[in-house]
Amino acid sequence: MVDAIKKLAVIGCTGSIGRQTLEVVRSLSDRFKVIGLTGGSNITLLKKQVDKFKPQFIYYRDKKTDAQLENYEFLPEEAMASHPDVDTVVIATPGGCGLKPTLAAVKAGKDVALANKEALVTAGEIIIAEAKKSGAHILPVDSEHSAIWQCLEGEKTPPARIILTASGGPFLGYTAKQLTEVTVEQALKHPTWRMGKKVTIDSATLMNKGLEVIEANRLFDISFEKISILIHPQSIIHSFVEFIDGSTKAQLGWPDMRLPIQYALTYPERLLNIQLPRLDWDKINQLNFEQLNMDSFPCLKLAIEAGKRGGTMPAVLCAADEVAVDFYLSNHIGFGDIANLIQQLLKQHETLFETQPTIDDIQNADAWTRENAIRLVLGEKHAN
Amino acid sequence: MVDAIKKLAVIGCTGSIGRQTLEVVRSLSDRFKVIGLTGGSNITLLKKQVDKFKPQFIYYRDKKTDAQLENYEFLPEEAMASHPDVDTVVIATPGGCGLKPTLAAVKAGKDVALANKEALVTAGEIIIAEAKKSGAHILPVDSEHSAIWQCLEGEKTPPARIILTASGGPFLGYTAKQLTEVTVEQALKHPTWRMGKKVTIDSATLMNKGLEVIEANRLFDISFEKISILIHPQSIIHSFVEFIDGSTKAQLGWPDMRLPIQYALTYPERLLNIQLPRLDWDKINQLNFEQLNMDSFPCLKLAIEAGKRGGTMPAVLCAADEVAVDFYLSNHIGFGDIANLIQQLLKQHETLFETQPTIDDIQNADAWTRENAIRLVLGEKHAN
């Protein structure tokens, strides 16, 4: 059997997920062709990637680039994500800018390997509805959602419960008080995963886990009451699915994002990739689990509340978190202020809250949040 | 959606698996109808079960029974297993006597919920070939094979490796020397599972795990080199499947045979059964794993060797083990003698070894082994 070559567009190719996607593509170069690459401001890396993969189309946000990229056709992200030549779109860009290309790809009926959490969190209902209309497949790349997806594959009965595992981040066991004083350096030291800065901070606050809860709710059509979180410091078991008969399935793997990325790209097949690490049971003597102390992680609570409210609240949550993490990374606010700022913005948004928002409403809520966040932290003169 | 009622024949209804099968049927009484029940010599229990489930057909091996069972139609096991009124045949009888009804059910194209290991171990190739011909489904009931089956459900790519978990039985950590002196009472105390005596002793010698390795090889068409064993004392993870991409799936559940029994009966659906226990992650703080010391468990080595040789060797292995365990339970031989006796018989069988045996050859090898085992232990005058 000769398998067709899948043609990919990688939206956000210079970030952590984008780079690892291209590592997978390089390992399985007979199975994939890169049609499009879009980067942000890291033009040096983008140039290297473009030289290597020779895509048909490129895009980059920072316009101050030199002539070397001029040989390639410049195509905006949404056009690239919906281009007829593309089979699978990898949404590897973090934050709010993942929404538009995701929606474009979904509307065009593409296979969408989705690593961006915010698109589903802020506009999950719209995206899922569009996917149903167009026949697009949303293939989760997050390790937890990939695990759940793998466990559900072939099952005829919906899950009774989903248990998202959480490493607990670098501050597992810290009290709420201790957490107010942690430094950026400490927060960036994730015990098990190599990830971008934003996601690493989100892992330390457990906002990341909160976004994953919302994502699971949207993606697997399962109520919040049936989603729980279990601390599992080794990050070997990526999540559990419990079924109605009491049987539980888990997906395990060495914590390496290339594995869920590859699964999304090769699905429904699995392919040998000698670059990918294997679990070594000679060395795994135990797997540990503990209950989560929700009180230490206010961001997680805020996320779940916003997810349950729905409407524009998750957009406010995501935008507020993006800005708050930026302020934390630039030492404008402390670790504990991340949750405080998000909470304040969610509260302020009550008067503007839309229960059935359009994409425009969601983007307005996002813009409103960013502006108000800046105003709250830096004062009136910095907001435009 | 109104679901059809499945009509069951339970071959070996008075043993541990048989009783638990009927517990599941009672819990899901709107989904199953017991058409046939076959017991061995425990007529008192059989009578109770027959009164409760009112099957169309019954069978029992011990003919010295009273008049109360005479209202039911007596039908031999093979006829019952292939009767047109039966949808699913549960083979719950242990040892060599599972082979004939399994084969009859498979030839008749039934769904066969197979708890008996020996049928597949001694005649796996014939059974699998017959199932392919008739369209029969073999639905494994062993917790390990049920786990593997559940993990493979929906997968398009064959497993790269199967890891059978093993509690290690009551003698985990014992040296080969210590093992020669263990009592029957010690051997019957299994740490995690409630099972019949034969299986409990097989779990203590790890013969059980050896038979499971052979069963996995036959059932999942995977080479012996790709099957490994991992000690997992809690018996929560029932087995792992590793895929070619490095992803691993596991099935977990409280150690209770009713769960894999029910899965085989309700497949491809899963049904709520409030009688079945759930994993409680508040109480599971760790799952432990260790490598197996093969040297302490010669029965396991003998089983894997016999499985690799194939032909009539697995029949000799199973029959020798059955007799050896009987002799051990009746205090005729010591724990360490179980492996010695099996090894002696496998060696003696070399001259009679058939590589492509028929069912008759397999049954002759079985009979030859039992006779010779008795001769070896009790001397010439006891063999007929």
Interface residues (C-beta under 8 A of the other chain):
Chain A: Q150 C151 E153 G154 E155 K156 T157 I163 S228 L230 I237 F240 E242 F243 I244 D245 G246 S247 T248 K249 A250 Q251 L252 G253 W254 L259 Q262 Y263 T266 P268 E269 R270 L271 L272 N273 L276 P277 R278 L279 W281 D282 I284 N285 Q286 L287 N288 F289 E290 Q291
Chain B: Q150 C151 E153 G154 E155 K156 T157 I163 S228 L230 I237 F240 E242 F243 I244 D245 G246 S247 T248 K249 A250 Q251 L252 G253 W254 L259 Q262 Y263 T266 P268 E269 R270 L271 L272 N273 L276 P277 R278 L279 W281 D282 I284 N285 Q286 L287 N288 F289 E290 Q291
